[in-house]
Amino acid sequence: MNAPYTAATVEPTSDNDKGTELAAPMDPPAYVYKSKLTEFLWTLPQPLIALSAMTAVAYAITSASMTPEALSDDADALTTFLLFSPLLLLLAAERIWTKKQAWLLNWRDYAEDAFWIFTAAYIWVPLITDYYSTPIESAFEWIRDNTFIPITLEASTIPGLILCAIFIQTTSEFLYYWIHRWSHRYMIAWRTHATHHHITKMSAARSNRTHPTEFLALSFSTPIILALFGATAEVIAVSAALGFCNGWITHSNLPMRSGVWNWFFTSPEHHQLHHSHNFDDSNTNFGCGVIIWDRIFGTFSDSSHIERCGSGTGKQLNLFDQYVLAFYPNDKLRNL
């Protein structure tokens, strides 16, 4: 079976294609670790940011002075700020502590990323949410109520909410891991995922580069877990803070190193390797939020070497191609 896509070494689709290679010039990291201590210190930002984001949202939920009734019209604005402030901090940090100069974004890149974030937040995610606010959600709740799943995920304390969020992230990523892995193996699934892998620069906001058809596929992970375990709105909010943070951090152009935290959670090094233009590297580290499933199922790689990211010819696609590539013929999709 042919691979659904090509990378640094093109997978031959016929005898005439054998031996075809694409140049992959090495772009050395702009950031040089001056000592072992510096390397260790760069293992700390990820857990600190993720834990801080969850704690901030959990505190807002549990604090009597920050309830929707107390905040009135400011409640939605505060929620948005708490959820998206880590992204703004990461984008600013990328300009100061750059891992690769070749990945620095220009104003067109920022505008395109803003477009993807806007469409995801205000169009596709609400549509999918409405899709699940139907008898489909009730079906999963019925399964929960009539099977061996006796628990309901709810908490009223900050530690409890954080633990519930980590549980949601871990269990939903089990489903996401297999969806993601299959999307790299089968062409019909790769169509929904290819847009995300055609980014040629890593940056925090690029975790939101998701094709509308992929939102449908991803809806079979987290929403199912939330319904099966009866997660409360408070747990969902803290889980969203962790999920957003993990996605932004793992796509960031920052010199973060893998540490103890990353035995369980995915690090930027892990996910940057997954975005590698090298075919074999891109078929490792499928977990975006947690890496434990890769470790268990044999797809984990601890390599931190990546020459460039992208897919196919490695060129940057225009917005039109990013949207319609899911409907291209197989040969055209493989060789974009």
Buried (B, 14 or more C-beta within 10 A) or exposed (E): EEBBBBBBBBBBBEEEEEEEEBEBEEEEEBBEBEEEEEEEBBBEBBBEBBBBBBBBBBEBBBEEEBEEEEBEEEBEEBBEEBBBEBBEBBBEBBEEBBBBEBBBBEEEBEEBBEEBBEBBBEEBBEEBEEBBEEEBBEEBBEEBEEEEEEEEBBBEEBEBBBBBBBBBBBBBBBBBBBBBBBBBEEBEBBBBBBBBBBBBBBBBBBBBBBBBBBBBBBBBBBBBBBBBBBBBEBBBBBBBBBBBBBBBBBBBBBBBBBBEBBEBBBBBBBBBBBBBBBBEBBBBBBBBBBBBBBBEBEBBBBBBEBBBBBBBBBEBBEEEBBBEBBEBEBEEBBBB
